[in-house]
């Protein structure tokens, strides 16, 4: 009988062992999902998506209303199960009802309206709601509340009334409530859509900090192009399909293609493009600082 060398035996014998590939945070395998059939036949909200998100990645998912991006988020969180194909979260199959509880502990979701996520009249009770529901011991809940509020910069509001907070503050409390469950993935489903620019900035600062300092996987569903620039990867959806996938800079460099999906450029990139079309030799820029530098460099050359 043929003998096989185990990893531990290989290490002992000085033979290089093949490292196992890390389990992806999320994997879609030819996934389809439909809500209802209409008179014209089956219409898929998600249509044949194959996508892998690595642990620790910060991915922005872009698309117009009806593109399927929010459905994608709910499939990750096991709020929906695929009509066809397979979705796994750290190797757990979302179609397995027995795994749903564990998946939702791993993949926390923050929705659009922070008021709809408020369940208590005091901030610390609101943050405690999730841990209490998953059976975290009482003595540990207090520690989790403290850590979660520190992470989102809301420690001083621990005993405040959520209804008296600003929109950005409420959404940071909603994020703290998810953090208290200690998920591996944070899904933000249009979580800044109802906030003013200051509130959006507050939330994005927290999200970047969680990704960079804690290594949390972040999946940001958004229609704000400027927010996508904060991510390391951008995925564009159109009619339920993934049509573009790359770094934000790569995606926004393909402006003509973006327009076919009814998406616009970030404001700085749009201004830069118009300057290029007018004959000004400026390099590509995606934010205000880059745009200013590109214009100055062009003027100095001229």
Secondary structure, DSSP 4 states (H G I P E B T S, - for coil): ------HHHHHHTTPPPPPPPPPPSEEEEEEEE-S-EETTEE--SEEEEEEEE-TT-EEEEE--TTSSHHHHHHHHTTSS--SEEEEEETTEETT-GGGHHHHHHHEEEE-S-GGGG---SSHHHHHHHHHHHTT--HHHHHHHHHHHHHHTT-GGGTTS-GGGS-HHHHHHHHHHHHHTTT-SEEEEESTTTTS-HHHHHHHHHHHHHHHHHH--EEEEE-S-HHHHTTSSEEEEEETTEEEEEE-HHHHHT-HHHHHHTT----HHHHHHHHHHHTT-------SHHHHHHHHHHHHHH-
